[in-house]
Amino acid sequence: MTVHTRAALLMLGSTAFFAFMVIAIRLASETLHTFEIAFFRNFFGLVAALPLLLHHGPGLLRTQQLPRYFIRCLIGVVSMFCGFWAIGHLPLAQAVSLSYSTPLFVTIAAVIWLGEQVRMRRWAAVIVGFIGVLVIVRPGTAGFTMGSLVAVSAAVLSGIVAIQIKQLSRTEPADRIVILTTLFWVPLSLLPAVAVWEWPQGITWLWVVAAGVLGTGGHMLWTRALKLGDVSALTPISFMQLPIVATLGFFLFGEAVDRWTVTGAGIIFAANAYIAHREAQLARRAATQAPVEAAKPGE
């Protein structure tokens, strides 16, 4: 099996895990508050991540970036609340489609926080992506709901979190980011959950456990896929989450996908695919030019 095939299979596995996590969250939301679902997702996600600690030992928890972790996790928890609320209250295909606008906000945040240079072609792709968001949200029409803005807020905050992860990954290993993030998320999500607390009943326990295990498992597969493969090649695979969720949403909840969501999702997909391709292209160009520049005499 080639490295590229392995990366593609890991990304496909990650996509399936996240898709089934969405279904578990939706099922749990029928009886539990969003705050509680987020807490249980994080708690059982931490349990699923403990093998990382056993594998690496206590040294995995040592870091000099605790303040940065705290800020990243605080924003991440709010993003999670918004995203989980959208999954529980919006049509699933719409909630997932809007979550795919995150890379658009990542591009903007990279300019603001990382000082990255984005040229006209990528800005054009971002604008096209936002047109896709507007097609789904449809502001000013009868199809517009304030709930869709909650889903967009989740994408904005996820974009900020992605930039913070990018900053942390310069000095922190991926497994440390996973375990410390989950450790912070548990108490941060518990505090609001206590205010609305009700113990899960019956099969709801299965849904919250599944959400935690699938979420952490999907994140682990995702990070490993990106280590092995090209982002531009793997991004289209991640969009398989939408047809999986839409199909399950139809059979489990009787949700049909409207043409606005399909059209908007297609536009967002095209914009994200181009952004990922362009970023990978620029990264390869920088990698090939660096040795040449380093070899220049007198510099």
Buried (B, 14 or more C-beta within 10 A) or exposed (E): EEEEEBBBBBBBBBBBBBBBBBBBBBBBBEBBBBBBBBBBBBBBBBBBBEEBBEEBEEEBEEBEBEEBBEBBBBBBBBBBBBBBBBBBBBBBBBBBBBBBBBBBBBBBBBEEEEEBEBEEEBEEBBEBBBEBBEBBBBEEEEEEBEBBBBBBBBBBBBBBBBBBBBBBEEEBEBBBBBBBBBBBBBEBBBEBBEEEEEEBEEEBBEBBBBBBBBBBBBBBBBBBBBEBBBBBBBBBBBBBBBBBBBBBBBEEEEBEBBEBBBBBBBBBBBBBBBBBBBBBEBEEEEEEEEEEEEEEEEE
